[in-house]
């Protein structure tokens, strides 16, 4: 499954857009819509369109792909929300030994959402 336009808009709204690199509250260098991989103080500024393309690529190739690899019967809203959560917290939250990952595997959707 691929993230929907609504799911992407959710991430964009929650992350906010900043063209130039900045340090987030945790001190991590970030730009665009929360992009962190390979970003540093000397990374070039990007446009909103470039940031959106980067976000779509990252969701398709990293975050959404990791969710799809679990083979779960998620509906559209569950998949989009899971993409948002995993994009924000990292793919480690999907591991079996994480609370979220264990609830997903057990198909305990309400507990996963909580």
C-alpha positions as CSV (number, residue, x, y, z in Angstrom):
1,X,0.0,0.0,0.0
2,X,1.1,3.6,-0.6
3,X,0.4,6.5,1.6
4,X,-2.5,8.7,0.4
5,X,-2.5,12.4,-0.3
6,X,-4.4,12.8,3.0
7,X,-1.7,10.9,4.8
8,X,1.1,13.0,3.2
9,X,-0.8,16.2,4.1
10,X,-1.1,15.0,7.7
11,X,2.7,14.5,8.0
12,X,3.3,17.9,6.3
13,X,1.0,19.7,8.7
14,X,2.4,18.0,11.8
15,X,6.1,18.5,10.7
16,X,5.8,21.9,9.2
17,X,8.1,23.1,6.5
18,X,11.4,24.8,6.8
19,X,13.6,25.2,3.7
20,X,16.9,25.7,5.5
21,X,18.6,23.2,7.9
22,X,17.8,23.8,11.6
23,X,18.3,21.9,14.8
24,X,15.0,20.4,16.1
25,X,14.2,20.3,19.8
26,X,16.3,17.2,20.2
27,X,19.3,18.9,18.5
28,X,18.9,16.8,15.3
29,X,19.6,18.7,12.0
30,X,16.4,18.8,10.0
31,X,14.9,20.5,7.0
32,X,11.9,20.3,4.7
33,X,9.1,18.3,6.3
34,X,11.2,16.7,9.1
35,X,13.9,15.2,6.9
36,X,16.9,14.3,9.0
37,X,19.0,11.6,7.1
38,X,22.2,13.2,5.9
39,X,21.1,16.7,6.9
40,X,23.7,19.0,8.6
41,X,24.3,22.7,9.1
42,X,25.8,23.0,5.6
43,X,23.0,21.2,3.7
44,X,21.5,23.3,1.0
45,X,18.1,24.9,1.5
46,X,15.3,23.2,-0.5
47,X,12.0,24.3,-1.9
48,X,8.6,23.1,-0.6
49,X,8.2,21.0,-3.8
50,X,11.6,19.4,-3.3
51,X,10.8,18.7,0.3
52,X,7.4,17.1,-0.7
53,X,9.2,14.9,-3.3
54,X,11.8,13.8,-0.6
55,X,8.9,13.0,1.8
56,X,7.1,10.9,-0.8
57,X,10.3,9.1,-1.6
58,X,11.2,8.4,2.0
59,X,7.7,7.1,2.8
60,X,7.6,4.9,-0.3
61,X,11.1,3.5,0.1
62,X,11.8,3.4,3.8
63,X,8.8,4.0,6.2
64,X,5.9,2.7,4.1
65,X,8.0,-0.1,2.8
66,X,8.8,-1.2,6.4
67,X,5.1,-1.2,7.3
68,X,4.2,-3.1,4.1
69,X,6.9,-5.7,5.0
70,X,4.8,-6.7,8.0
71,X,2.1,-8.0,5.8
72,X,-0.7,-6.6,7.9
73,X,-4.3,-6.0,6.7
74,X,-4.3,-2.3,7.5
75,X,-7.0,-0.1,6.0
76,X,-6.2,3.2,4.4
77,X,-6.5,5.3,7.6
78,X,-4.5,2.8,9.6
79,X,-1.7,2.7,7.0
80,X,-1.6,6.5,6.8
81,X,-1.6,7.0,10.5
82,X,1.1,4.3,10.9
83,X,3.3,6.0,8.3
84,X,2.9,9.3,10.2
85,X,3.9,7.6,13.5
86,X,6.8,5.7,12.0
87,X,8.1,8.7,10.1
88,X,8.2,10.7,13.3
89,X,9.6,8.0,15.6
90,X,11.6,5.8,13.2
91,X,11.3,2.3,11.9
92,X,12.5,0.8,15.2
93,X,9.0,1.2,16.5
94,X,7.9,-1.6,14.2
95,X,10.2,-4.2,15.7
96,X,8.7,-7.1,17.6
97,X,10.2,-6.1,20.9
98,X,8.6,-2.6,20.8
99,X,5.2,-2.0,22.3
100,X,3.8,-0.6,19.1
101,X,5.3,-3.3,16.9
102,X,4.0,-6.1,19.2
103,X,0.5,-4.6,19.1
104,X,0.5,-4.4,15.3
105,X,1.7,-8.0,14.9
106,X,-1.0,-9.1,17.4
107,X,-3.5,-7.0,15.3
108,X,-4.5,-5.2,18.5
109,X,-5.3,-2.0,16.5
110,X,-6.8,0.0,19.5
111,X,-3.8,-0.7,21.7
112,X,-1.5,0.2,18.9
113,X,-3.4,3.5,18.3
114,X,-3.3,4.3,22.0
